[in-house]
């Protein structure tokens, strides 16, 4: 039985193209995964920031603000 040279060439080229696509796809995926920006966790406001916002919004009085700020600063020194 004779084998076709054209058939062997077709399969050789097909396998080569599949390998190039597989290696190229793996390289592209690696570059894409390593270079994409990572989501950063949200930055939470500090207790003092929250107090200042509440005071500025009129939710607490000056005396309440001063008392709470003193408690926050005491806690910061304990840590």
C-alpha positions, 0 to 999 in steps of 0.5 A, spaced: 500 500 500 502 506 498 502 512 502 500 519 500 506 524 501 501 530 500 497 526 506 503 526 510 505 533 509 498 535 511 498 532 517 505 534 519 503 541 518 496 540 522 500 538 528 505 543 527 500 549 527 496 546 533 503 546 537 504 553 535 497 555 537 497 551 544 504 554 546 502 561 543 496 560 547 499 558 553 504 564 553 499 569 551 495 566 558 501 567 562 502 574 560 495 576 561 495 573 568 501 576 570 500 583 567 493 584 569 491 589 575 489 586 581 483 589 585 485 592 591 481 591 597 477 598 599 481 602 604 476 603 610 476 610 614 479 610 620 475 611 627 477 619 627 475 620 620 468 617 621 468 622 628 470 628 623 465 626 618 459 625 623 461 632 627 462 636 620 455 633 618 452 635 625 450 628 627 454 629 634 456 635 638 463 638 640 463 635 647 461 628 644 466 629 638 472 631 644 470 625 648 470 620 643 476 623 640 479 622 647 477 615 647 480 613 640 486 616 642 487 612 648 485 606 644 491 608 639 496 608 645 494 602 648 495 598 641 
